[in-house]
Amino acid sequence: MPQGFCAKFVTVMLCLAILAGLSLYPARAEARDPINVVVTIPVLKDLAEQVGRSHVRVQSLLSGYENEHTYSPKPSDLVAVRKAQLLFEVGIGLEVWVASLVKTAGSPSLRVVTTSQGIGVIHDDTGHRHGPHEGDTDTEGAGNPHIWLDPENVTIMLRHITEALIRIDPAHTDEYRNNQTAYLQQLDQLRTDLSRKVQSLPDRRFIAHHPAWPYFARHFGFEIAGTIQIQSGAEPSALHLQSLITTIKKDRVNVIVSEIQLSQRLPSLLAKETHARVVILTTLPGGLPGTETYLDMLRYNVLQLTDALGHS
C-alpha cells in the first residue's frame, strides 16, 4: 500500500474519531448536569435536596425570613423559573403568587408539582381562608395550608418530590428511593423523640400569633387556646384582643407563640398585659439560627415550646 495513501487513511480515521468523540461529549455533559429545580419555600428545598442530592440544583424563592402569604416575586425569580425543569409548591392557596409567575415565565417544559395532593387539610374556625388553587385537595379551596408543620404530612410531600424526580431522571430511580427511605427513617426517629418530650408536659396550651400551628399542635398534642391574628394580613380588632387578654388571665394560659416572619408588636402587647411568655418560633427552615433544615426546624420549635411551657 503506497505510503501517501496510508498517511491519508490514518488522517481520515483520526478525524472521524475526533468527530465521534465530539458528538458524544454534549450528551455525556448533559447527563452529568443536575436537574434545575425551583421551590416556593425553604422546606421544599430541603426535601428536594435530601432526595436528589448531587443530581439536583435547587433554588428556593423564599429564604425563610419572608411571609409566604404576602411574598412578591422578584425579577430573579422569573429567571429561575424559566431555567427550571421542576417547580415544587405547597398549594392550598399558600402561594397565591405562583400561578402568575409561572404564566409569565412561559416555559412549556416546566413541570409544576403540588406537594399537598392527597393530604387532608384542617378546616379551622379562625377565619384562616384561602382562595381556590390548582391542585388543592379541598375543592372549595378553604383550608389551612401549613401542612408541613406536621411531619406525617411531610412523608406525603416527600413522596411527590421523589416521584417527580424519577419521572425526570429515571436512571437514578433506585438512588432517589433509597434517599427517601433514609430520610424518612431520620424523620420518624425525631418525631418519636420529640413526642416523648411533649407527653411529659402537664400544660400544653398556648396562644398562637397567626393560624400556622394547627397541624403542628394536632401531631404533638399541643392545644391552641386562642389566635391573635385570625386572618392573614388583617389586624385583629380591639374587641378581639381584649377577649384574648381575658382568656389568658382567666384560664392562666402562660405562653404566646409568635413567628420570626411576623411583627412582634401584638404578642408583646399581650405579654405586657398578661405577663404571659412569648416564644418566637419559625414556620420556615432558615428563619432562625439552628433551623437550616426541616429536621432542625422541627426540633427547634418543639424544644423551644416545651421549654417555655415547662418553665411557665
Stockholm file with secondary structure:
# STOCKHOLM 1.0

chainA/1-312         MPQGFCAKFVTVMLCLAILAGLSLYPARAEARDPINVVVTIPVLKDLAEQVGRSHVRVQSLLSGYENEHTYSPKPSDLVAVRKAQLLFEVGIGLEVWVASLVKTAGSPSLRVVTTSQGIGVIHDDTGHRHGPHEGDTDTEGAGNPHIWLDPENVTIMLRHITEALIRIDPAHTDEYRNNQTAYLQQLDQLRTDLSRKVQSLPDRRFIAHHPAWPYFARHFGFEIAGTIQIQSGAEPSALHLQSLITTIKKDRVNVIVSEIQLSQRLPSLLAKETHARVVILTTLPGGLPGTETYLDMLRYNVLQLTDALGHS
#=GR chainA/1-312 SS CCHHHHHHHHHHHHHHHHHHHHHHHHHHHHHHSCEEEEESSHHHHHHHHHHHGGGEEEEESSCSSSCTTTCCCCHHHHHHHHHCSEEEECCTTSCTTHHHHHHHHTCTTCEEEETTTTCCCCCCSSCCCCCCCTTCSSTTCCSCCCGGGSHHHHHHHHHHHHHHHHHHCGGGHHHHHHHHHHHHHHHHHHHHHHHHHHHTCSCCEEEESSSCCHHHHHHHTCEEEEESCCSTTCCCCHHHHHHHHHHHHHHTCCEEEEETTSCSHHHHHHHHHHCCEEEEECSSTTSSTTCSSHHHHHHHHHHHHHHHHHTC
#=GC SS_cons         CCHHHHHHHHHHHHHHHHHHHHHHHHHHHHHHSCEEEEESSHHHHHHHHHHHGGGEEEEESSCSSSCTTTCCCCHHHHHHHHHCSEEEECCTTSCTTHHHHHHHHTCTTCEEEETTTTCCCCCCSSCCCCCCCTTCSSTTCCSCCCGGGSHHHHHHHHHHHHHHHHHHCGGGHHHHHHHHHHHHHHHHHHHHHHHHHHHTCSCCEEEESSSCCHHHHHHHTCEEEEESCCSTTCCCCHHHHHHHHHHHHHHTCCEEEEETTSCSHHHHHHHHHHCCEEEEECSSTTSSTTCSSHHHHHHHHHHHHHHHHHTC
//
